Each structure stands twice: as structure tokens, then as C-alpha cells.
Amino acid sequence: MTPAVAASTTGGAWSWHPHLIVWLLLAVVSASVAVLHRRLLASSTHPQAWPRSRIQRFAGAMVVAGITLGWPLGDLAAHWSLSALVLQRCLLVLAVAPLLLAGLPDDVIHWLTRPAAVDALLIRVLRPPVAVVTVTVILVISVLPPLVAAQASSVAARGALVLLVLSAGLVLWLPIMGRIPGIPRPRPMIRAVYLVAQSIVPVFLSFLYILARKPLYPAFSHSVAVVHLRPLNDQQVAGFVSKLSFVLVLLTVAGVILVQAPDTDDDLGPEDPLSWADVERHFERVDRRGRAMPEPDPLAAGPGGPAAGPTGSTGPDDPNDDSGADTEPEPEAGTG
């Protein structure tokens, strides 16, 4: 985009756009969750209600997502400003993801995570060290200059990156909120340390934004025409937005966790009690492992007889066994 073309389109950057596709998709997601919950509620032997407080959090997630992806933030993040893009990603990770997890019905979460492949993936990814690495890799990939340039020119690429960033937010918050059956939350002290790590490691690029001597994103080379910041200044603001938002939010939550942790003799804090959903998920895993075990082969010992026992014995009916009942007892002394 040349400077002349950029100047001619700056008015469109602040002009209101309804973003009907965004709101339509959010409406479809909301309706799908409600319908799925009703069906699960009707068919379950252990029905789980959707409390009003969770409904309000879910609605809040949808509203914040609409604001984040709609006008004006969505337009600025797509084409004009790196600081707007970073603010959008921070809202997805730090606001939309936890509200969504806190608002989804229990039965919907259980249904979504029941497939064996999903369950196995979550068991591995939700270990705190793995979660830190996963969130870091996803967030770094999402701001690579080629992908940022692609999302500036393609709605499909923009949507894919939004889903990628939202998945990073879900991975970040799941070990803290512990809503996956059969995957216990870490103890309070471990959760606090985990949040401190998440506030530092995934946003290490913020220092690069702040200390860089030149702009790193050609896609936002005309930011001064819209947000009145030169590209380098816009990049520096993006670094401060990224770092401060992660540090303030995650360290605040870590402090709340430590303050609310009950006093126990265990320095790490108490473990969460098991629920029926946890027990049910453990039984499902055992059942899957049982089905995965191979059936014993009756011909493993060759044709003509049963398989040998674990010690190589042939069994009590084997004619070659001369230690069985056919051996005549020796006469006792003093008889006859």
C-alpha cells in the first residue's frame, strides 16, 4: 500500500463496520452450546445444571470476543497498528479464554474432552511445564512477520490466527481452573509459580519490540496515518502493552490464589477433592486401555494343546508329567 493509497483509506479505519460475520459466528457458537447442553441434560444419568453465574460468564466471553474482533479494534489490528494487534491478542488470552472456561456447562466440557485423542492430548499438554512451552510457542508463531502480513490481507488467515491464539489462552488457564475431568489442578503454590512463569516466558518478545532499532512489521508501516504513532513507536507501545498486561493480570491471579489457599501443614496446599466426573473419566481410561490390550492367542504354544503357563509347565493333564496322581504311593512302614 503506497502512502497516497493509505492516506485515502484512513477514514475507513475509523468508520463503523458492523462485522456481521463475527457476530453471526458468536451467535452460532452460543446457540450450539445451549442446544448441546439441553440434549446432554435430557440423556444423562447424572444431569448437571447450567447455573446462572456460568451463563453470565459465557455471555461475557461472547461479548468481549465480539468487541475484540469487531470495530474498531478488529480493524486496527488487522491492517493498521501492531499495538492494536497485541491488545487484541492479550484480550483473547487473558479475558475471553478464562471467561469461556468459567462459563461453559460442565456436561459440555465433559462431552468435548471425552474422545480418547483429546483426553490423551490434554493429559500431556496441561502439565505446567508443557503448558508454559505450548503457550510460548503458539504466541510467538502468531506474531511472526509473515503470518501478520497474511492476516492483514486474508480473512481466513486472520480467523485461523484468532483460533490459534484463543487455544493458547485455553491451555494457559486450564491448569488454573481445572475443569477437565480426571486431570487435577496443581496445588495452590504450584499454580502461583506457574502463573509467574506464564507472565514472563511467553511475552519475551515484548523486550524485542521495545529495544528494536527499526520496525519489524511492514504490514503496519502506515500506523502514523491512523493511530498517530510512527511504526517504531507503535511497536514499542505494543511491547509495553504485552508485558504489562500479562504481568498485571497473571500476578494478580497468583496473589489471589495464595491468599485464598486454606492453611494446612502442607506447604504446597491441599489437593482438590475428586468428583463423580473425575471417577467416571478414570474408569473410561481404564476401559480404553483394556480394549487396547491384544487378545491371547490360543495357538501361541503351537497346535495340539493349550499354551504353556507362565512358568513353562504343561498342566495337570499332561501325559508327560510323571509327578501327578498316576504315581503309586510307597507303602508305609509297618503295614502289610
Secondary structure, 3 states (H helix, E strand, C coil): CCHHHHHHHHHHHHCCCCCHHHHHHHHHHHHHHHHHHHHHHHHCCCCCCCCHHHHHHHHHHHHHHHHHHCCCHHHHHHHCCHHHHHHHHHHHHHHHHHHHHHHCCHHHHHHHHCCHHHHHHHHHHCCHHHHHHHHHHHHHHHCCHHHHHHHHHCHHHHHHHHHHHHHHHHHHHHHHHCCCCCCCCCCHHHHHHHHHHHHHCCCCHHHHHHHCCCCCCHHHCCCHHHHCCCHHHHHHHHHHHHHHHHHHHHHHHHHHHHHHCCCCCCCCCCCCCCCHHHHHHHHHHHHHHHHHCCCCCCCCCCCCCCCCCCCCCCCCCCCCCCCCCCCCCCCCCCCC
